[in-house]
Amino acid sequence: MFTRRRFLLTLPALTALPRLALHPVHCEAQSLLTPFHKKPIPPPPTFAYFGTDTDKGISKGIYLSRYDRATGHLTPPVLAAATLRPSFLALSSTIQGHRRLYAVNAVAAASATVTSFLMDPASGALRPINQVTSAGAGPCYVSLDATGEAAFVANYVGSTISTYRILPSGALSDPVERIDYKNPKFGKRGPNATRQDVPHPHSVHLSPDNRFLLVNDLGSDEITVFPVDPARARLGQPTLFSNDRRGCGPRHIAFHPNGRWVYSINELDSTIDHFLWTETSSLTSPQAMLVNTGHFVKTIAANFPTAKNTAAEVAISTDGNFLYASNRGEDTLVAFAIAPADGTLSLVQRISCGGKTPRHFTLSPDSEARLLFCGNQDSATVTVFRRDAASGRLSGPTQTLSLDSVMFTLFA
């Protein structure tokens, strides 16, 4: 009889058998179980970068926080790169294991520049690659085409836009094209003598298919559309579109995920316009059109004076259900529901930004965009809000970071 005592006595001999003596079936079963016992590979770190106004004498350039995806918590910002007035940033896709970050240096002089950096994937540290002229004073916006071959810059003070080739190292070439918006073909000045005395290109935004560049000109109340040749960093013949509401001051735009609706936020009259986007499939002579639907909404409350506010940023949730905007003066964040049938906007919520002068904000990079991060330029804070994906409503701030003169927020 094989008793329990005899079984226990045989265990040492059994455990001493070499692994190769096991039946092949047992080996296969063990190999299937092995992955469950391995330590999981942690996801790459997520960083938040903040551009600041170095003219204030406290901030020194681009700052960096680590972002915890599970909790939504940001670590206190530390200096990642010293550079002059990095008011707008753009980040490339991963190339040879690294990403490149590009920053405009928004000084109001002809000596203004654009700086490229190499991002360390482990620490988020930024190493300068090169610096080139912005080809105009007061650069305020930089964007990259989807292929990583070209970059585009809007120069607010200098009334120009410029194009660049992106070299294999990530460095920017010298400007390939410098387009002067004082040319009469880009429209007449708007009626606001103080703010629209000259053209003010305020953004350079690529269409979702990477075939067109849209330029919001605050000074002329126009949105210019150029065909793009990314490989050569060249632009085709421009076409101008407007909302026919003079003095509005187009600032930034956002494309809806469906690729058919475009929303333009207007700085001077604190409104958001709804356009329809169409384009031809021609490869030799591509053309696109913005059709004004006539639908627009105010970003500020009915009883708040328009003259005391300048609208700033606009963004759309990844599911396409909600649009968000910021107001400098009223110092609010505003949520609108987007009607799925026709793209019209209806007010959901108006909430304090938790600071002063919310120049820029961004939604968190998780699939549901659970958080909104707002840079408050004149209260030296970054405020964090939770976002309910179902209702679109914001709550908070749930966290407030101290950082002087925040002008831009970006996730990497």
C-alpha positions as CSV (number, residue, x, y, z in Angstrom):
1,M,0.0,0.0,0.0
2,F,1.2,3.5,-0.9
3,T,0.7,5.3,2.4
4,R,0.9,9.0,3.0
5,R,4.1,8.4,4.9
6,R,5.8,6.7,1.9
7,F,4.6,9.5,-0.3
8,L,6.3,12.1,1.8
9,L,9.5,10.1,1.9
10,T,9.6,10.1,-1.9
11,L,9.2,13.8,-2.3
12,P,12.9,14.7,-2.1
13,A,13.7,12.2,-4.9
14,L,10.9,13.6,-7.1
15,T,12.0,17.2,-6.6
16,A,15.6,16.3,-7.5
17,L,14.6,15.1,-11.0
18,P,15.9,17.3,-13.7
19,R,13.4,19.5,-15.6
20,L,14.2,17.8,-18.9
21,A,12.8,14.6,-17.6
22,L,9.3,16.1,-17.4
23,H,6.9,15.0,-20.1
24,P,6.7,17.4,-23.0
25,V,3.0,18.1,-22.2
26,H,4.0,19.3,-18.7
27,C,6.7,21.6,-20.2
28,E,4.1,23.2,-22.6
29,A,1.7,23.8,-19.7
30,Q,4.5,25.4,-17.7
31,S,5.4,27.7,-20.6
32,L,1.8,28.8,-20.9
33,L,1.7,29.8,-17.2
34,T,5.1,31.5,-17.1
35,P,3.9,35.0,-18.4
36,F,1.5,35.3,-15.4
37,H,4.4,35.1,-13.0
38,K,6.5,37.7,-14.7
39,K,6.7,41.2,-13.3
40,P,4.6,43.4,-15.6
41,I,6.4,45.9,-17.7
42,P,5.5,49.4,-16.4
43,P,4.1,51.9,-19.0
44,P,6.4,54.7,-20.2
45,P,6.2,57.8,-17.9
46,T,3.9,60.5,-18.9
47,F,5.1,64.1,-18.6
48,A,3.4,67.5,-18.6
49,Y,5.4,70.5,-20.0
50,F,4.6,74.1,-19.2
51,G,5.7,77.1,-21.3
52,T,6.1,80.3,-19.2
53,D,6.6,84.0,-19.6
54,T,10.3,84.6,-18.8
55,D,9.8,88.4,-19.1
56,K,8.3,88.4,-15.6
57,G,11.7,87.8,-14.1
58,I,10.8,84.6,-12.2
59,S,10.1,81.7,-14.6
60,K,13.1,80.7,-16.7
61,G,11.6,78.6,-19.6
62,I,10.0,75.2,-20.0
63,Y,9.0,73.4,-16.8
64,L,8.2,69.7,-16.3
65,S,5.9,67.6,-14.1
66,R,5.4,63.9,-13.9
67,Y,1.8,62.8,-14.5
68,D,0.3,59.8,-12.7
69,R,-2.3,58.3,-15.0
70,A,-4.0,56.4,-12.2
71,T,-4.6,59.3,-9.9
72,G,-4.3,62.3,-12.2
73,H,-1.8,63.8,-9.9
74,L,1.0,66.1,-11.1
75,T,4.4,66.5,-9.3
76,P,5.6,70.0,-8.6
77,P,7.1,71.5,-11.8
78,V,10.9,71.7,-12.2
79,L,12.8,73.5,-14.9
80,A,13.4,71.3,-18.0
81,A,15.0,73.9,-20.3
82,A,15.9,77.5,-19.9
83,T,14.7,79.4,-23.0
84,L,13.1,82.8,-23.7
85,R,9.3,83.1,-23.5
86,P,8.2,79.6,-24.7
87,S,4.6,80.6,-25.2
88,F,3.6,77.7,-27.5
89,L,5.0,74.1,-27.8
90,A,4.6,71.3,-30.2
91,L,5.7,67.6,-29.8
92,S,6.7,65.2,-32.5
93,S,5.9,61.5,-32.7
94,T,8.6,59.0,-31.5
95,I,11.5,58.9,-33.9
96,Q,14.4,56.4,-33.2
97,G,13.2,56.1,-29.6
98,H,13.0,59.8,-28.9
99,R,10.5,62.7,-29.3
100,R,11.4,66.2,-30.2
101,L,9.8,69.3,-28.7
102,Y,9.6,72.7,-30.5
103,A,9.1,76.0,-28.8
104,V,8.5,79.5,-30.1
105,N,10.5,82.2,-28.3
106,A,7.8,84.9,-28.2
107,V,9.9,88.1,-28.0
108,A,8.4,91.1,-29.7
109,A,11.5,91.7,-31.8
110,A,12.8,90.7,-35.2
111,S,15.4,88.6,-33.4
112,A,12.7,86.2,-32.2
113,T,13.5,82.5,-32.6
114,V,12.2,78.9,-32.6
115,T,14.0,76.3,-30.6
116,S,14.1,72.5,-31.0
117,F,14.8,70.1,-28.1
118,L,15.5,66.3,-27.8
119,M,13.3,64.8,-25.1
120,D,14.7,62.1,-22.9
121,P,12.1,59.3,-22.7
122,A,13.0,58.3,-19.2
123,S,13.4,61.6,-17.4
124,G,11.6,64.0,-19.7
125,A,14.7,66.2,-19.7
126,L,15.1,68.5,-22.7
127,R,18.4,68.9,-24.6
128,P,18.7,71.8,-27.1
129,I,19.2,70.7,-30.7
130,N,19.2,74.0,-32.5
131,Q,17.6,77.5,-32.7
132,V,16.6,79.4,-35.9
133,T,14.9,82.7,-36.7
134,S,11.1,82.7,-36.5
135,A,11.2,85.1,-39.5
136,G,9.0,87.6,-37.7
137,A,8.5,89.3,-34.4
138,G,6.4,87.8,-31.6
139,P,6.0,84.1,-32.7
140,C,2.9,82.7,-31.0
141,Y,2.2,79.3,-32.5
142,V,4.2,76.3,-33.8
143,S,2.8,73.1,-35.4
144,L,4.2,70.0,-37.0
145,D,2.9,68.1,-40.0
146,A,1.9,64.4,-39.4
147,T,4.9,63.0,-41.4
148,G,7.4,64.9,-39.2
149,E,8.9,66.6,-42.3
150,A,7.8,70.2,-41.8
151,A,7.1,72.8,-39.2
152,F,5.0,76.0,-39.3
153,V,5.1,79.1,-37.2
154,A,2.8,82.1,-36.8
155,N,4.4,85.5,-36.0
156,Y,1.7,87.6,-34.3
157,V,3.7,90.9,-34.0
158,G,5.6,90.5,-37.3
159,S,2.5,89.7,-39.4
160,T,4.1,86.7,-41.0
161,I,4.0,82.9,-41.1
162,S,7.1,80.8,-41.8
163,T,7.7,77.2,-42.9
164,Y,10.6,74.9,-42.0
165,R,12.0,71.5,-43.0
166,I,12.6,69.1,-40.1
167,L,16.0,67.5,-40.5
168,P,16.7,63.9,-39.5
169,S,18.4,65.1,-36.3
170,G,15.2,66.9,-35.3
171,A,16.8,70.3,-36.1
172,L,14.9,72.9,-37.9
173,S,16.2,74.2,-41.2
174,D,16.3,77.9,-42.0
175,P,12.9,79.2,-43.0
176,V,11.8,77.8,-46.4
177,E,9.0,80.3,-46.9
178,R,8.3,83.6,-45.2
179,I,4.8,84.8,-46.0
180,D,4.0,88.5,-45.3
181,Y,0.3,89.0,-44.3
182,K,0.6,92.7,-45.0
183,N,0.1,91.7,-48.6
184,P,-3.4,93.0,-49.6
185,K,-4.4,89.6,-50.9
186,F,-4.8,88.5,-47.2
187,G,-7.6,90.9,-46.6
188,K,-8.3,94.3,-45.0
189,R,-7.8,95.2,-41.4
190,G,-10.6,94.8,-39.0
191,P,-12.5,97.7,-37.4
192,N,-10.8,97.4,-34.0
193,A,-8.2,100.2,-34.4
194,T,-6.2,99.1,-31.3
195,R,-6.1,95.4,-31.9
196,Q,-6.4,95.2,-35.6
197,D,-4.0,97.9,-36.8
198,V,-1.9,95.3,-38.7
199,P,-2.4,91.6,-39.6
200,H,-1.9,89.2,-36.6
201,P,-1.5,85.6,-37.7
202,H,-2.4,83.8,-34.4
203,S,-2.3,80.1,-35.3
204,V,-1.1,77.7,-37.9
205,H,-3.1,74.5,-37.8
206,L,-2.9,71.4,-40.0
207,S,-6.1,69.7,-41.3
208,P,-6.7,66.1,-40.1
209,D,-5.5,64.7,-43.4
210,N,-2.3,66.7,-43.3
211,R,-3.0,68.3,-46.7
212,F,-3.9,71.9,-45.7
213,L,-2.7,74.6,-43.3
214,L,-5.3,76.9,-41.7
215,V,-4.2,80.3,-40.4
216,N,-6.3,82.4,-38.1
217,D,-5.6,86.1,-38.6
218,L,-6.8,88.1,-35.7
219,G,-6.0,91.4,-37.4
220,S,-8.0,90.8,-40.6
221,D,-10.9,88.6,-39.3
222,E,-9.9,85.9,-41.9
223,I,-9.0,82.2,-41.9
224,T,-6.6,81.4,-44.7
225,V,-6.3,77.9,-46.1
226,F,-3.1,76.8,-47.9
227,P,-2.5,73.5,-49.6
228,V,0.7,71.9,-48.0
229,D,3.6,70.0,-49.5
230,P,5.2,68.7,-46.3
231,A,8.2,67.1,-48.0
232,R,9.4,70.5,-49.2
233,A,7.7,72.6,-46.5
234,R,6.0,74.6,-49.2
235,L,2.5,76.1,-49.3
236,G,0.2,76.5,-52.3
237,Q,-2.1,79.3,-53.2
238,P,-4.2,80.6,-50.3
239,T,-8.0,80.9,-50.1
240,L,-9.6,83.2,-47.5
241,F,-12.7,82.5,-45.5
242,S,-14.6,84.5,-42.8
243,N,-17.7,84.6,-40.7
244,D,-18.7,88.0,-42.1
245,R,-18.7,89.4,-38.5
246,R,-16.1,92.2,-38.5
247,G,-14.0,92.8,-35.4
248,C,-14.3,89.2,-34.1
249,G,-10.5,88.5,-34.1
250,P,-10.0,84.7,-35.0
251,R,-7.5,83.2,-32.6
252,H,-7.4,79.3,-32.6
253,I,-9.4,76.5,-34.2
254,A,-10.3,72.9,-33.3
255,F,-11.4,70.1,-35.7
256,H,-14.1,67.8,-34.7
257,P,-13.1,64.1,-34.7
258,N,-15.5,63.5,-37.7
259,G,-13.3,65.8,-39.8
260,R,-16.3,67.8,-41.1
261,W,-16.8,70.4,-38.5
262,V,-14.4,73.2,-37.6
263,Y,-14.8,75.5,-34.6
264,S,-13.0,78.9,-34.5
265,I,-12.6,80.8,-31.2
266,N,-12.6,84.6,-31.6
267,E,-10.5,86.5,-29.2
268,L,-12.0,90.0,-29.6
269,D,-15.8,89.4,-29.4
270,S,-15.5,86.2,-27.3
271,T,-17.4,83.9,-29.7
272,I,-17.0,80.5,-31.3
273,D,-18.0,80.0,-34.9
274,H,-19.1,76.7,-36.5
275,F,-17.8,76.0,-40.0
276,L,-18.2,73.0,-42.4
277,W,-15.0,71.6,-43.9
278,T,-14.9,70.1,-47.4
279,E,-12.0,69.3,-49.7
280,T,-11.2,67.8,-53.0
281,S,-9.4,64.5,-53.5
282,S,-7.1,65.9,-56.2
283,L,-3.5,65.2,-55.6
284,T,-2.2,67.7,-58.2
285,S,-4.4,70.7,-57.2
286,P,-6.0,70.1,-53.8
287,Q,-8.6,72.6,-52.7
288,A,-10.5,73.0,-49.5
289,M,-13.4,75.2,-48.3
290,L,-14.7,76.5,-45.0
291,V,-18.5,77.1,-45.1
292,N,-19.8,79.4,-42.4
293,T,-23.0,77.8,-41.0
294,G,-24.0,81.1,-39.3
295,H,-24.1,79.4,-36.0
296,F,-22.0,80.9,-33.2
297,V,-22.1,81.1,-29.4
298,K,-20.7,83.6,-26.9
299,T,-18.1,82.2,-24.5
300,I,-18.9,84.7,-21.7
301,A,-22.1,85.2,-19.7
302,A,-24.7,87.6,-21.2
303,N,-24.1,90.2,-18.4
304,F,-20.2,90.2,-18.7
305,P,-18.8,93.1,-20.8
306,T,-17.3,91.9,-24.0
307,A,-14.6,94.6,-23.8
308,K,-13.3,93.2,-20.6
309,N,-12.7,89.7,-21.9
310,T,-10.5,88.0,-24.5
311,A,-11.3,84.4,-25.4
312,A,-8.3,82.1,-25.5
313,E,-8.3,78.4,-26.1
314,V,-10.7,75.8,-27.6
315,A,-10.5,72.0,-27.5
316,I,-12.9,69.1,-28.2
317,S,-13.1,65.9,-26.2
318,T,-11.9,62.7,-28.1
319,D,-15.5,61.4,-28.3
320,G,-16.6,64.5,-30.1
321,N,-19.4,65.2,-27.6
322,F,-18.1,68.3,-25.9
323,L,-16.2,71.5,-26.6
324,Y,-14.3,73.5,-24.1
325,A,-13.1,77.1,-24.1
326,S,-11.4,79.6,-21.8
327,N,-12.0,83.2,-21.0
328,R,-9.4,85.7,-19.9
329,G,-11.2,88.5,-18.0
330,E,-14.2,86.5,-16.9
331,D,-11.6,83.9,-15.9
332,T,-13.7,80.9,-16.6
333,L,-13.7,77.6,-18.4
334,V,-16.9,76.9,-20.4
335,A,-18.2,73.5,-21.6
336,F,-20.6,73.2,-24.6
337,A,-22.4,70.1,-25.8
338,I,-22.0,69.4,-29.5
339,A,-25.2,68.2,-31.2
340,P,-24.4,65.0,-33.1
341,A,-26.8,65.8,-35.9
342,D,-25.5,69.2,-37.0
343,G,-22.6,70.2,-34.7
344,T,-24.3,73.2,-33.1
345,L,-23.2,74.1,-29.6
346,S,-25.3,74.4,-26.4
347,L,-24.0,75.6,-23.0
348,V,-23.4,72.9,-20.4
349,Q,-21.4,74.7,-17.7
350,R,-19.4,77.8,-16.8
351,I,-16.9,77.4,-14.0
352,S,-14.2,79.5,-12.5
353,C,-10.7,78.6,-13.8
354,G,-9.4,78.7,-10.2
355,G,-7.0,81.5,-11.0
356,K,-6.5,84.5,-13.3
357,T,-6.1,84.7,-17.1
358,P,-6.5,81.1,-18.3
359,R,-4.4,81.5,-21.5
360,H,-4.2,77.8,-22.3
361,F,-5.6,74.5,-21.2
362,T,-5.3,70.9,-22.3
363,L,-7.3,67.6,-21.7
364,S,-5.5,64.6,-20.2
365,P,-4.2,62.0,-22.6
366,D,-6.3,59.1,-21.3
367,S,-9.0,57.7,-23.6
368,E,-11.8,59.4,-21.7
369,A,-9.9,62.7,-21.1
370,R,-10.8,62.5,-17.4
371,L,-9.0,65.7,-16.5
372,L,-8.5,69.2,-17.7
373,F,-5.3,71.1,-16.9
374,C,-5.5,74.9,-17.0
375,G,-2.5,77.3,-17.0
376,N,-3.4,80.6,-15.3
377,Q,-1.0,83.2,-16.6
378,D,-1.6,86.0,-14.1
379,S,-2.1,84.0,-10.9
380,A,1.0,81.8,-11.1
381,T,-1.0,78.5,-11.0
382,V,-1.9,75.4,-12.9
383,T,-5.3,74.1,-11.9
384,V,-6.5,70.6,-12.4
385,F,-10.2,69.7,-13.0
386,R,-12.0,66.4,-13.2
387,R,-14.2,65.9,-16.3
388,D,-17.3,63.7,-16.4
389,A,-17.2,62.0,-19.8
390,A,-21.0,61.5,-19.8
391,S,-22.1,65.0,-18.9
392,G,-19.1,67.0,-20.0
393,R,-19.1,68.9,-16.7
394,L,-16.0,69.9,-14.8
395,S,-15.4,69.8,-11.1
396,G,-12.6,71.2,-9.0
397,P,-9.9,72.4,-8.9
398,T,-8.8,69.0,-7.5
399,Q,-5.1,70.1,-7.5
400,T,-3.4,73.5,-7.8
401,L,0.3,73.8,-8.7
402,S,2.4,76.9,-8.2
403,L,4.2,78.1,-11.3
404,D,4.7,81.7,-12.4
405,S,3.3,83.1,-15.7
406,V,2.1,79.8,-17.3
407,M,1.4,80.3,-21.0
408,F,1.1,76.8,-22.3
409,T,0.4,73.2,-21.2
410,L,1.3,70.0,-23.1
411,F,1.3,66.3,-22.3
412,A,4.0,63.9,-23.6
